[in-house]
Amino acid sequence: MTDEGCLRDLEHQLWGYHIALKLHQIESDVLNFNESFGDFLYSKKMWNTSRGWADAIERNSASPEEAIEIFFDLANLYCQEELELENAIDESRVR
């Protein structure tokens, strides 16, 4: 992944993961992450997510680094509010 568009790379990888789970009929709490996270992002920030959540975050960030930070903050909030998981993403392991 490169700094430019790395969130889009992640979004595409998650789509691939979603497809693999469906093909193998595996149930998962995050089965529709891209879709539900996009809806969550729109409801929280009112950002247009028609081109995907990654594009929405990148368009509303000053830099690729800030976009990644915003993503992890929002993903943690999503996990807390939608999946009822506290501190699902350990930021100390990401940086």
HUURKA-V827341 format. One record per run of one state. SS is the DSSP state (h for helix, s for strand, l for the rest). FROM is the first residue (numbers start at 1). TO is the last residue. If there is no record, write none. Layout:
ss=SS from=FROM to=TO
ss=SS from=FROM to=TO
This chain:
ss=l from=1 to=5
ss=h from=6 to=23
ss=l from=24 to=32
ss=h from=33 to=45
ss=l from=46 to=52
ss=h from=53 to=59
ss=l from=60 to=63
ss=h from=64 to=82
ss=l from=83 to=90
ss=h from=91 to=94
ss=l from=95 to=95
